[in-house]
């Protein structure tokens, strides 16, 4: 399985959490989305990825962001790339403090 992933797996399934915030540009709406998402995660305990996913859509709609741009902001700040695993499940699988700092663009 590991050889298949290394040799044939698509790029979006090969990822690594970045130790430092990547130096990538984000639009102001994307930064605001990430900040509000951090606040949401800080203030609520999510019992399911689906619930977080729904809340994420409410936030991105408040900023008039297309889902692709909103989710790219998450992946860029955590993975240093434009794509990644399902965002809500991925976020909930990571250390909460790490996620909060990263979404707030703090080292």
C-alpha positions as CSV (number, residue, x, y, z in Angstrom):
1,X,0.0,0.0,0.0
2,X,2.8,2.5,0.9
3,X,4.5,1.8,-2.4
4,X,1.3,2.4,-4.3
5,X,0.8,5.7,-2.5
6,X,4.3,6.8,-3.2
7,X,4.3,5.8,-6.8
8,X,0.7,6.3,-8.0
9,X,-1.3,8.2,-5.4
10,X,-2.7,11.5,-6.4
11,X,-1.1,14.6,-4.9
12,X,-4.1,15.5,-2.8
13,X,-3.8,12.2,-0.8
14,X,-0.1,12.9,-0.1
15,X,0.1,15.6,2.5
16,X,2.1,16.6,5.6
17,X,1.1,19.1,8.3
18,X,3.5,22.0,8.0
19,X,5.5,22.7,11.2
20,X,5.5,26.5,10.5
21,X,2.9,28.6,8.8
22,X,3.6,28.6,5.0
23,X,4.3,32.0,3.5
24,X,1.3,32.0,1.2
25,X,-0.9,34.9,0.3
26,X,-4.6,34.9,1.4
27,X,-7.3,37.3,0.6
28,X,-8.8,39.3,3.5
29,X,-12.0,37.4,3.3
30,X,-10.1,34.1,3.6
31,X,-8.2,35.5,6.7
32,X,-11.5,36.6,8.2
33,X,-13.0,33.2,7.5
34,X,-10.1,31.4,9.2
35,X,-10.3,33.7,12.2
36,X,-14.1,33.1,12.6
37,X,-13.6,29.4,12.2
38,X,-11.0,29.4,15.0
39,X,-13.5,31.2,17.2
40,X,-16.2,28.7,16.4
41,X,-13.9,25.8,17.2
42,X,-12.7,27.4,20.4
43,X,-16.3,28.1,21.6
44,X,-17.9,24.7,20.7
45,X,-17.2,21.0,21.1
46,X,-18.1,19.3,17.8
47,X,-19.5,15.8,18.2
48,X,-19.4,15.2,14.4
49,X,-17.5,16.4,11.4
50,X,-20.9,17.0,9.6
51,X,-21.9,19.6,12.2
52,X,-18.6,21.4,11.9
53,X,-18.9,21.3,8.1
54,X,-22.4,22.9,8.2
55,X,-21.1,25.6,10.5
56,X,-18.1,26.2,8.2
57,X,-20.6,26.9,5.3
58,X,-22.5,29.4,7.4
59,X,-19.2,31.3,8.0
60,X,-18.1,31.3,4.4
61,X,-21.5,32.4,3.2
62,X,-21.3,35.4,5.6
63,X,-18.2,36.5,3.7
64,X,-19.5,35.7,0.3
65,X,-16.7,33.2,-0.2
66,X,-16.9,30.3,-2.6
67,X,-16.4,27.0,-0.8
68,X,-13.3,26.3,-2.8
69,X,-11.6,29.5,-1.7
70,X,-12.5,29.0,1.9
71,X,-11.3,25.4,2.1
72,X,-8.1,26.3,0.2
73,X,-7.3,28.8,3.0
74,X,-7.5,26.0,5.5
75,X,-5.3,23.6,3.4
76,X,-2.8,26.4,2.6
77,X,-2.3,27.2,6.3
78,X,-2.1,23.7,7.6
79,X,-0.7,21.7,4.7
80,X,0.9,24.4,2.5
81,X,-1.1,23.2,-0.5
82,X,-4.5,24.0,-2.1
83,X,-6.1,20.6,-1.5
84,X,-6.4,18.1,1.2
85,X,-8.7,15.6,3.0
86,X,-12.2,16.5,4.0
87,X,-11.7,19.7,5.9
88,X,-14.0,19.2,8.9
89,X,-12.9,15.6,9.7
90,X,-9.3,16.7,9.2
91,X,-9.5,19.7,11.5
92,X,-11.2,17.5,14.2
93,X,-8.4,15.0,13.9
94,X,-5.7,17.5,14.8
95,X,-4.7,19.0,18.1
96,X,-7.2,21.7,19.0
97,X,-4.6,24.2,20.2
98,X,-2.5,23.7,17.0
99,X,-5.6,24.3,14.9
100,X,-6.6,27.4,16.7
101,X,-3.1,29.0,16.4
102,X,-2.8,28.0,12.8
103,X,-6.2,29.4,11.8
104,X,-5.4,32.6,13.6
105,X,-2.1,32.7,11.7
106,X,0.0,32.5,14.8
107,X,3.2,30.6,14.9
